[in-house]
Amino acid sequence: MKKFVISAAVALSMATPAFAADMAVKAPPPAPLPVIYNWTGFYIGGNGGWGQSHNCVDLVTDVFGTVTGCRDRSGGVIGGQIGYRWQTNQFVFGLEAQGDWADLSNTRVSLFDPTLSTTVKTDAIGLFTGQLGWAWNTSLLYFKGGAAVTRNRLDIFDNTFGVGLFSASNTRWGGRWE
C-alpha cells in the first residue's frame, strides 16, 4: 500500500496544469518587405464609349448643293489598345497603339434639292502614341502624344429612287495629345 500512495502522489504531482507563463514564446513574424511598384511591362485592354465629331466642308463649286457646310456626328465607339512601358527610376516611357470601330454618322436632306440626301460617316479611329511619365508610389502621371488616323465616307443618294449617286472615302491623319 505504501508503494501505491507514493505512486499516486507522484502521478498527482505530474498532472498539474500548465499556465500561460510556462508556455514557450513564439518568435515575432518577420517585418514585411517593402513594396516596390514598377510600371515596366506589356499591357492590353479594351475600351468603349460615345464619340462626337464636328466637321466642316467648304467646296467652291458644289454641284449637288449638299456637301458644303458643317456637320455634327455622334455614335458609339469600341476597340482596344496594346502597349509597352519602361520604367527607369521614377521616369516611365511607353508606346501604345489603339484601334476603334466607330459609328459616327449623320444623314441630312439637301436644302436646295430635297430629292437628294447625304450621309457622312466615320467608321474607324486609330491612335499611335508615345508616353512620358512620372511614377509616384502607386500612381503614374503621364503625357501622351502622337498620331491619329480616321476613315471617313461620304455618300450622296437619290431619295426618289433610293439609288446611290456618288460615294467617296478618305483616310485622314492628324496629331493627338493628352
mmCIF file of the C-alpha atoms, coordinates in Angstrom:
data_MODEL
# 
_entry.id   MODEL 
# 
loop_
_atom_site.group_PDB 
_atom_site.id 
_atom_site.type_symbol 
_atom_site.label_atom_id 
_atom_site.label_alt_id 
_atom_site.label_comp_id 
_atom_site.label_asym_id 
_atom_site.label_entity_id 
_atom_site.label_seq_id 
_atom_site.pdbx_PDB_ins_code 
_atom_site.Cartn_x 
_atom_site.Cartn_y 
_atom_site.Cartn_z 
_atom_site.occupancy 
_atom_site.B_iso_or_equiv 
_atom_site.pdbx_formal_charge 
_atom_site.auth_seq_id 
_atom_site.auth_comp_id 
_atom_site.auth_asym_id 
_atom_site.auth_atom_id 
_atom_site.pdbx_PDB_model_num 
ATOM 1   C CA . MET A 1 1   ? 0.000   0.000  0.000    1.00 0.00 ? 1   MET A CA 1 
ATOM 2   C CA . LYS A 1 2   ? 2.927   2.227  0.715    1.00 0.00 ? 2   LYS A CA 1 
ATOM 3   C CA . LYS A 1 3   ? 4.010   1.905  -2.937   1.00 0.00 ? 3   LYS A CA 1 
ATOM 4   C CA . PHE A 1 4   ? 0.502   2.783  -4.101   1.00 0.00 ? 4   PHE A CA 1 
ATOM 5   C CA . VAL A 1 5   ? 0.411   6.021  -2.060   1.00 0.00 ? 5   VAL A CA 1 
ATOM 6   C CA . ILE A 1 6   ? 3.828   7.105  -3.341   1.00 0.00 ? 6   ILE A CA 1 
ATOM 7   C CA . SER A 1 7   ? 2.832   6.269  -6.923   1.00 0.00 ? 7   SER A CA 1 
ATOM 8   C CA . ALA A 1 8   ? -0.416  8.223  -6.534   1.00 0.00 ? 8   ALA A CA 1 
ATOM 9   C CA . ALA A 1 9   ? 1.467   11.217 -5.071   1.00 0.00 ? 9   ALA A CA 1 
ATOM 10  C CA . VAL A 1 10  ? 3.976   11.166 -7.955   1.00 0.00 ? 10  VAL A CA 1 
ATOM 11  C CA . ALA A 1 11  ? 1.144   10.877 -10.520  1.00 0.00 ? 11  ALA A CA 1 
ATOM 12  C CA . LEU A 1 12  ? -0.779  13.806 -8.985   1.00 0.00 ? 12  LEU A CA 1 
ATOM 13  C CA . SER A 1 13  ? 2.311   15.982 -8.866   1.00 0.00 ? 13  SER A CA 1 
ATOM 14  C CA . MET A 1 14  ? 2.951   15.373 -12.585  1.00 0.00 ? 14  MET A CA 1 
ATOM 15  C CA . ALA A 1 15  ? -0.658  16.201 -13.570  1.00 0.00 ? 15  ALA A CA 1 
ATOM 16  C CA . THR A 1 16  ? -0.534  19.863 -12.508  1.00 0.00 ? 16  THR A CA 1 
ATOM 17  C CA . PRO A 1 17  ? -1.907  22.327 -15.074  1.00 0.00 ? 17  PRO A CA 1 
ATOM 18  C CA . ALA A 1 18  ? 0.391   24.485 -17.215  1.00 0.00 ? 18  ALA A CA 1 
ATOM 19  C CA . PHE A 1 19  ? -0.039  28.231 -17.035  1.00 0.00 ? 19  PHE A CA 1 
ATOM 20  C CA . ALA A 1 20  ? 0.488   30.782 -19.830  1.00 0.00 ? 20  ALA A CA 1 
ATOM 21  C CA . ALA A 1 21  ? 3.711   31.943 -18.240  1.00 0.00 ? 21  ALA A CA 1 
ATOM 22  C CA . ASP A 1 22  ? 5.044   28.390 -18.531  1.00 0.00 ? 22  ASP A CA 1 
ATOM 23  C CA . MET A 1 23  ? 4.472   28.197 -22.360  1.00 0.00 ? 23  MET A CA 1 
ATOM 24  C CA . ALA A 1 24  ? 7.213   28.750 -24.942  1.00 0.00 ? 24  ALA A CA 1 
ATOM 25  C CA . VAL A 1 25  ? 7.306   32.202 -26.578  1.00 0.00 ? 25  VAL A CA 1 
ATOM 26  C CA . LYS A 1 26  ? 6.852   32.299 -30.376  1.00 0.00 ? 26  LYS A CA 1 
ATOM 27  C CA . ALA A 1 27  ? 9.240   34.381 -32.412  1.00 0.00 ? 27  ALA A CA 1 
ATOM 28  C CA . PRO A 1 28  ? 7.676   37.580 -33.801  1.00 0.00 ? 28  PRO A CA 1 
ATOM 29  C CA . PRO A 1 29  ? 6.789   37.446 -37.524  1.00 0.00 ? 29  PRO A CA 1 
ATOM 30  C CA . PRO A 1 30  ? 9.374   38.932 -39.866  1.00 0.00 ? 30  PRO A CA 1 
ATOM 31  C CA . ALA A 1 31  ? 8.873   42.538 -40.935  1.00 0.00 ? 31  ALA A CA 1 
ATOM 32  C CA . PRO A 1 32  ? 7.059   42.846 -44.276  1.00 0.00 ? 32  PRO A CA 1 
ATOM 33  C CA . LEU A 1 33  ? 9.230   43.516 -47.287  1.00 0.00 ? 33  LEU A CA 1 
ATOM 34  C CA . PRO A 1 34  ? 8.895   46.991 -48.797  1.00 0.00 ? 34  PRO A CA 1 
ATOM 35  C CA . VAL A 1 35  ? 6.587   47.051 -51.823  1.00 0.00 ? 35  VAL A CA 1 
ATOM 36  C CA . ILE A 1 36  ? 8.294   48.475 -54.874  1.00 0.00 ? 36  ILE A CA 1 
ATOM 37  C CA . TYR A 1 37  ? 5.995   49.393 -57.747  1.00 0.00 ? 37  TYR A CA 1 
ATOM 38  C CA . ASN A 1 38  ? 7.307   49.034 -61.268  1.00 0.00 ? 38  ASN A CA 1 
ATOM 39  C CA . TRP A 1 39  ? 5.367   50.134 -64.333  1.00 0.00 ? 39  TRP A CA 1 
ATOM 40  C CA . THR A 1 40  ? 7.583   48.217 -66.772  1.00 0.00 ? 40  THR A CA 1 
ATOM 41  C CA . GLY A 1 41  ? 5.705   45.698 -68.852  1.00 0.00 ? 41  GLY A CA 1 
ATOM 42  C CA . PHE A 1 42  ? 3.342   44.773 -71.621  1.00 0.00 ? 42  PHE A CA 1 
ATOM 43  C CA . TYR A 1 43  ? -0.377  45.579 -71.405  1.00 0.00 ? 43  TYR A CA 1 
ATOM 44  C CA . ILE A 1 44  ? -3.500  45.024 -73.455  1.00 0.00 ? 44  ILE A CA 1 
ATOM 45  C CA . GLY A 1 45  ? -7.006  46.341 -72.851  1.00 0.00 ? 45  GLY A CA 1 
ATOM 46  C CA . GLY A 1 46  ? -10.396 47.253 -74.227  1.00 0.00 ? 46  GLY A CA 1 
ATOM 47  C CA . ASN A 1 47  ? -12.382 50.461 -74.369  1.00 0.00 ? 47  ASN A CA 1 
ATOM 48  C CA . GLY A 1 48  ? -15.786 51.661 -75.363  1.00 0.00 ? 48  GLY A CA 1 
ATOM 49  C CA . GLY A 1 49  ? -17.927 54.742 -75.157  1.00 0.00 ? 49  GLY A CA 1 
ATOM 50  C CA . TRP A 1 50  ? -19.553 57.544 -77.072  1.00 0.00 ? 50  TRP A CA 1 
ATOM 51  C CA . GLY A 1 51  ? -17.871 59.873 -79.552  1.00 0.00 ? 51  GLY A CA 1 
ATOM 52  C CA . GLN A 1 52  ? -18.716 63.163 -81.217  1.00 0.00 ? 52  GLN A CA 1 
ATOM 53  C CA . SER A 1 53  ? -17.320 64.877 -84.282  1.00 0.00 ? 53  SER A CA 1 
ATOM 54  C CA . HIS A 1 54  ? -17.779 68.362 -85.739  1.00 0.00 ? 54  HIS A CA 1 
ATOM 55  C CA . ASN A 1 55  ? -16.640 68.617 -89.332  1.00 0.00 ? 55  ASN A CA 1 
ATOM 56  C CA . CYS A 1 56  ? -16.916 71.458 -91.846  1.00 0.00 ? 56  CYS A CA 1 
ATOM 57  C CA . VAL A 1 57  ? -16.592 71.126 -95.630  1.00 0.00 ? 57  VAL A CA 1 
ATOM 58  C CA . ASP A 1 58  ? -16.280 74.135 -97.900  1.00 0.00 ? 58  ASP A CA 1 
ATOM 59  C CA . LEU A 1 59  ? -16.399 73.497 -101.629 1.00 0.00 ? 59  LEU A CA 1 
ATOM 60  C CA . VAL A 1 60  ? -16.209 76.376 -104.097 1.00 0.00 ? 60  VAL A CA 1 
ATOM 61  C CA . THR A 1 61  ? -18.123 74.505 -106.801 1.00 0.00 ? 61  THR A CA 1 
ATOM 62  C CA . ASP A 1 62  ? -20.810 72.453 -105.115 1.00 0.00 ? 62  ASP A CA 1 
ATOM 63  C CA . VAL A 1 63  ? -22.655 70.723 -107.966 1.00 0.00 ? 63  VAL A CA 1 
ATOM 64  C CA . PHE A 1 64  ? -25.240 68.962 -105.784 1.00 0.00 ? 64  PHE A CA 1 
ATOM 65  C CA . GLY A 1 65  ? -25.705 71.753 -103.229 1.00 0.00 ? 65  GLY A CA 1 
ATOM 66  C CA . THR A 1 66  ? -25.416 69.220 -100.434 1.00 0.00 ? 66  THR A CA 1 
ATOM 67  C CA . VAL A 1 67  ? -21.790 68.932 -99.383  1.00 0.00 ? 67  VAL A CA 1 
ATOM 68  C CA . THR A 1 68  ? -20.877 72.444 -98.199  1.00 0.00 ? 68  THR A CA 1 
ATOM 69  C CA . GLY A 1 69  ? -21.447 73.213 -94.522  1.00 0.00 ? 69  GLY A CA 1 
ATOM 70  C CA . CYS A 1 70  ? -20.793 71.856 -91.065  1.00 0.00 ? 70  CYS A CA 1 
ATOM 71  C CA . ARG A 1 71  ? -21.997 68.603 -89.578  1.00 0.00 ? 71  ARG A CA 1 
ATOM 72  C CA . ASP A 1 72  ? -22.148 67.218 -86.067  1.00 0.00 ? 72  ASP A CA 1 
ATOM 73  C CA . ARG A 1 73  ? -21.869 63.457 -85.841  1.00 0.00 ? 73  ARG A CA 1 
ATOM 74  C CA . SER A 1 74  ? -22.114 61.195 -82.833  1.00 0.00 ? 74  SER A CA 1 
ATOM 75  C CA . GLY A 1 75  ? -22.266 57.490 -82.101  1.00 0.00 ? 75  GLY A CA 1 
ATOM 76  C CA . GLY A 1 76  ? -20.738 54.515 -80.369  1.00 0.00 ? 76  GLY A CA 1 
ATOM 77  C CA . VAL A 1 77  ? -17.035 53.660 -80.240  1.00 0.00 ? 77  VAL A CA 1 
ATOM 78  C CA . ILE A 1 78  ? -15.491 50.332 -79.189  1.00 0.00 ? 78  ILE A CA 1 
ATOM 79  C CA . GLY A 1 79  ? -11.984 48.939 -79.551  1.00 0.00 ? 79  GLY A CA 1 
ATOM 80  C CA . GLY A 1 80  ? -8.775  48.056 -77.816  1.00 0.00 ? 80  GLY A CA 1 
ATOM 81  C CA . GLN A 1 81  ? -5.204  49.080 -77.120  1.00 0.00 ? 81  GLN A CA 1 
ATOM 82  C CA . ILE A 1 82  ? -1.865  47.387 -76.755  1.00 0.00 ? 82  ILE A CA 1 
ATOM 83  C CA . GLY A 1 83  ? 1.353   48.854 -75.422  1.00 0.00 ? 83  GLY A CA 1 
ATOM 84  C CA . TYR A 1 84  ? 4.589   48.549 -73.521  1.00 0.00 ? 84  TYR A CA 1 
ATOM 85  C CA . ARG A 1 85  ? 6.114   50.746 -70.791  1.00 0.00 ? 85  ARG A CA 1 
ATOM 86  C CA . TRP A 1 86  ? 9.696   51.016 -69.465  1.00 0.00 ? 86  TRP A CA 1 
ATOM 87  C CA . GLN A 1 87  ? 10.462  52.466 -66.042  1.00 0.00 ? 87  GLN A CA 1 
ATOM 88  C CA . THR A 1 88  ? 13.855  53.905 -65.053  1.00 0.00 ? 88  THR A CA 1 
ATOM 89  C CA . ASN A 1 89  ? 13.887  55.280 -61.501  1.00 0.00 ? 89  ASN A CA 1 
ATOM 90  C CA . GLN A 1 90  ? 10.742  57.434 -61.421  1.00 0.00 ? 90  GLN A CA 1 
ATOM 91  C CA . PHE A 1 91  ? 10.642  58.063 -65.192  1.00 0.00 ? 91  PHE A CA 1 
ATOM 92  C CA . VAL A 1 92  ? 8.311   55.966 -67.346  1.00 0.00 ? 92  VAL A CA 1 
ATOM 93  C CA . PHE A 1 93  ? 8.439   55.772 -71.146  1.00 0.00 ? 93  PHE A CA 1 
ATOM 94  C CA . GLY A 1 94  ? 5.897   53.953 -73.287  1.00 0.00 ? 94  GLY A CA 1 
ATOM 95  C CA . LEU A 1 95  ? 4.500   53.171 -76.721  1.00 0.00 ? 95  LEU A CA 1 
ATOM 96  C CA . GLU A 1 96  ? 0.844   52.399 -77.437  1.00 0.00 ? 96  GLU A CA 1 
ATOM 97  C CA . ALA A 1 97  ? -1.372  51.563 -80.410  1.00 0.00 ? 97  ALA A CA 1 
ATOM 98  C CA . GLN A 1 98  ? -5.155  51.870 -80.196  1.00 0.00 ? 98  GLN A CA 1 
ATOM 99  C CA . GLY A 1 99  ? -7.791  50.919 -82.752  1.00 0.00 ? 99  GLY A CA 1 
ATOM 100 C CA . ASP A 1 100 ? -11.516 51.617 -82.514  1.00 0.00 ? 100 ASP A CA 1 
ATOM 101 C CA . TRP A 1 101 ? -14.520 50.743 -84.583  1.00 0.00 ? 101 TRP A CA 1 
ATOM 102 C CA . ALA A 1 102 ? -16.786 53.787 -84.709  1.00 0.00 ? 102 ALA A CA 1 
ATOM 103 C CA . ASP A 1 103 ? -20.297 54.585 -85.874  1.00 0.00 ? 103 ASP A CA 1 
ATOM 104 C CA . LEU A 1 104 ? -20.231 58.382 -86.012  1.00 0.00 ? 104 LEU A CA 1 
ATOM 105 C CA . SER A 1 105 ? -22.737 59.252 -88.728  1.00 0.00 ? 105 SER A CA 1 
ATOM 106 C CA . ASN A 1 106 ? -25.142 61.944 -89.876  1.00 0.00 ? 106 ASN A CA 1 
ATOM 107 C CA . THR A 1 107 ? -27.660 61.984 -92.721  1.00 0.00 ? 107 THR A CA 1 
ATOM 108 C CA . ARG A 1 108 ? -29.458 65.063 -93.985  1.00 0.00 ? 108 ARG A CA 1 
ATOM 109 C CA . VAL A 1 109 ? -31.627 66.055 -96.914  1.00 0.00 ? 109 VAL A CA 1 
ATOM 110 C CA . SER A 1 110 ? -30.338 68.778 -99.247  1.00 0.00 ? 110 SER A CA 1 
ATOM 111 C CA . LEU A 1 111 ? -31.873 72.219 -98.734  1.00 0.00 ? 111 LEU A CA 1 
ATOM 112 C CA . PHE A 1 112 ? -31.535 73.001 -102.452 1.00 0.00 ? 112 PHE A CA 1 
ATOM 113 C CA . ASP A 1 113 ? -32.834 69.700 -103.856 1.00 0.00 ? 113 ASP A CA 1 
ATOM 114 C CA . PRO A 1 114 ? -34.975 67.640 -101.432 1.00 0.00 ? 114 PRO A CA 1 
ATOM 115 C CA . THR A 1 115 ? -34.678 64.586 -103.680 1.00 0.00 ? 115 THR A CA 1 
ATOM 116 C CA . LEU A 1 116 ? -31.013 64.294 -102.652 1.00 0.00 ? 116 LEU A CA 1 
ATOM 117 C CA . SER A 1 117 ? -29.554 63.387 -99.260  1.00 0.00 ? 117 SER A CA 1 
ATOM 118 C CA . THR A 1 118 ? -26.034 62.998 -97.961  1.00 0.00 ? 118 THR A CA 1 
ATOM 119 C CA . THR A 1 119 ? -24.599 60.689 -95.339  1.00 0.00 ? 119 THR A CA 1 
ATOM 120 C CA . VAL A 1 120 ? -21.223 61.266 -93.735  1.00 0.00 ? 120 VAL A CA 1 
ATOM 121 C CA . LYS A 1 121 ? -19.711 58.606 -91.532  1.00 0.00 ? 121 LYS A CA 1 
ATOM 122 C CA . THR A 1 122 ? -16.538 57.961 -89.543  1.00 0.00 ? 122 THR A CA 1 
ATOM 123 C CA . ASP A 1 123 ? -16.182 54.204 -89.125  1.00 0.00 ? 123 ASP A CA 1 
ATOM 124 C CA . ALA A 1 124 ? -12.644 53.738 -87.763  1.00 0.00 ? 124 ALA A CA 1 
ATOM 125 C CA . ILE A 1 125 ? -10.265 55.616 -85.468  1.00 0.00 ? 125 ILE A CA 1 
ATOM 126 C CA . GLY A 1 126 ? -6.640  54.748 -84.735  1.00 0.00 ? 126 GLY A CA 1 
ATOM 127 C CA . LEU A 1 127 ? -4.002  56.198 -82.408  1.00 0.00 ? 127 LEU A CA 1 
ATOM 128 C CA . PHE A 1 128 ? -0.239  55.658 -82.309  1.00 0.00 ? 128 PHE A CA 1 
ATOM 129 C CA . THR A 1 129 ? 1.250   57.396 -79.290  1.00 0.00 ? 129 THR A CA 1 
ATOM 130 C CA . GLY A 1 130 ? 4.290   57.715 -77.092  1.00 0.00 ? 130 GLY A CA 1 
ATOM 131 C CA . GLN A 1 131 ? 4.154   58.287 -73.330  1.00 0.00 ? 131 GLN A CA 1 
ATOM 132 C CA . LEU A 1 132 ? 6.396   60.165 -70.920  1.00 0.00 ? 132 LEU A CA 1 
ATOM 133 C CA . GLY A 1 133 ? 5.503   59.853 -67.253  1.00 0.00 ? 133 GLY A CA 1 
ATOM 134 C CA . TRP A 1 134 ? 6.463   60.140 -63.613  1.00 0.00 ? 134 TRP A CA 1 
ATOM 135 C CA . ALA A 1 135 ? 5.796   57.203 -61.269  1.00 0.00 ? 135 ALA A CA 1 
ATOM 136 C CA . TRP A 1 136 ? 4.844   58.209 -57.748  1.00 0.00 ? 136 TRP A CA 1 
ATOM 137 C CA . ASN A 1 137 ? 4.197   55.220 -55.460  1.00 0.00 ? 137 ASN A CA 1 
ATOM 138 C CA . THR A 1 138 ? 1.082   53.501 -56.873  1.00 0.00 ? 138 THR A CA 1 
ATOM 139 C CA . SER A 1 139 ? 0.263   56.375 -59.252  1.00 0.00 ? 139 SER A CA 1 
ATOM 140 C CA . LEU A 1 140 ? 1.518   57.152 -62.730  1.00 0.00 ? 140 LEU A CA 1 
ATOM 141 C CA . LEU A 1 141 ? 1.202   60.695 -64.085  1.00 0.00 ? 141 LEU A CA 1 
ATOM 142 C CA . TYR A 1 142 ? 1.972   60.900 -67.803  1.00 0.00 ? 142 TYR A CA 1 
ATOM 143 C CA . PHE A 1 143 ? 1.636   62.869 -71.012  1.00 0.00 ? 143 PHE A CA 1 
ATOM 144 C CA . LYS A 1 144 ? 0.704   61.100 -74.192  1.00 0.00 ? 144 LYS A CA 1 
ATOM 145 C CA . GLY A 1 145 ? 1.039   62.287 -77.780  1.00 0.00 ? 145 GLY A CA 1 
ATOM 146 C CA . GLY A 1 146 ? 1.382   61.038 -81.302  1.00 0.00 ? 146 GLY A CA 1 
ATOM 147 C CA . ALA A 1 147 ? -0.605  60.440 -84.470  1.00 0.00 ? 147 ALA A CA 1 
ATOM 148 C CA . ALA A 1 148 ? -4.330  59.927 -85.004  1.00 0.00 ? 148 ALA A CA 1 
ATOM 149 C CA . VAL A 1 149 ? -5.997  58.473 -88.079  1.00 0.00 ? 149 VAL A CA 1 
ATOM 150 C CA . THR A 1 150 ? -9.667  58.233 -89.115  1.00 0.00 ? 150 THR A CA 1 
ATOM 151 C CA . ARG A 1 151 ? -11.503 56.661 -92.026  1.00 0.00 ? 151 ARG A CA 1 
ATOM 152 C CA . ASN A 1 152 ? -14.387 58.790 -93.359  1.00 0.00 ? 152 ASN A CA 1 
ATOM 153 C CA . ARG A 1 153 ? -17.008 58.201 -96.013  1.00 0.00 ? 153 ARG A CA 1 
ATOM 154 C CA . LEU A 1 154 ? -19.423 60.483 -97.917  1.00 0.00 ? 154 LEU A CA 1 
ATOM 155 C CA . ASP A 1 155 ? -22.451 59.101 -99.807  1.00 0.00 ? 155 ASP A CA 1 
ATOM 156 C CA . ILE A 1 156 ? -24.962 61.061 -101.904 1.00 0.00 ? 156 ILE A CA 1 
ATOM 157 C CA . PHE A 1 157 ? -28.324 59.349 -102.503 1.00 0.00 ? 157 PHE A CA 1 
ATOM 158 C CA . ASP A 1 158 ? -31.280 59.979 -104.773 1.00 0.00 ? 158 ASP A CA 1 
ATOM 159 C CA . ASN A 1 159 ? -34.201 59.820 -102.322 1.00 0.00 ? 159 ASN A CA 1 
ATOM 160 C CA . THR A 1 160 ? -36.783 59.341 -105.083 1.00 0.00 ? 160 THR A CA 1 
ATOM 161 C CA . PHE A 1 161 ? -35.320 56.103 -106.447 1.00 0.00 ? 161 PHE A CA 1 
ATOM 162 C CA . GLY A 1 162 ? -33.143 55.053 -103.469 1.00 0.00 ? 162 GLY A CA 1 
ATOM 163 C CA . VAL A 1 163 ? -30.038 54.946 -105.643 1.00 0.00 ? 163 VAL A CA 1 
ATOM 164 C CA . GLY A 1 164 ? -26.551 55.976 -104.628 1.00 0.00 ? 164 GLY A CA 1 
ATOM 165 C CA . LEU A 1 165 ? -25.231 58.707 -106.928 1.00 0.00 ? 165 LEU A CA 1 
ATOM 166 C CA . PHE A 1 166 ? -21.777 59.366 -105.519 1.00 0.00 ? 166 PHE A CA 1 
ATOM 167 C CA . SER A 1 167 ? -19.514 57.852 -102.919 1.00 0.00 ? 167 SER A CA 1 
ATOM 168 C CA . ALA A 1 168 ? -16.081 58.872 -101.671 1.00 0.00 ? 168 ALA A CA 1 
ATOM 169 C CA . SER A 1 169 ? -13.912 57.830 -98.765  1.00 0.00 ? 169 SER A CA 1 
ATOM 170 C CA . ASN A 1 170 ? -10.643 59.079 -97.381  1.00 0.00 ? 170 ASN A CA 1 
ATOM 171 C CA . THR A 1 171 ? -8.202  58.459 -94.585  1.00 0.00 ? 171 THR A CA 1 
ATOM 172 C CA . ARG A 1 172 ? -7.167  61.484 -92.563  1.00 0.00 ? 172 ARG A CA 1 
ATOM 173 C CA . TRP A 1 173 ? -4.089  61.806 -90.351  1.00 0.00 ? 173 TRP A CA 1 
ATOM 174 C CA . GLY A 1 174 ? -3.509  64.325 -87.592  1.00 0.00 ? 174 GLY A CA 1 
ATOM 175 C CA . GLY A 1 175 ? -1.888  64.948 -84.235  1.00 0.00 ? 175 GLY A CA 1 
ATOM 176 C CA . ARG A 1 176 ? -3.070  63.755 -80.846  1.00 0.00 ? 176 ARG A CA 1 
ATOM 177 C CA . TRP A 1 177 ? -2.032  64.638 -77.280  1.00 0.00 ? 177 TRP A CA 1 
ATOM 178 C CA . GLU A 1 178 ? -3.458  64.151 -73.782  1.00 0.00 ? 178 GLU A CA 1 
# 
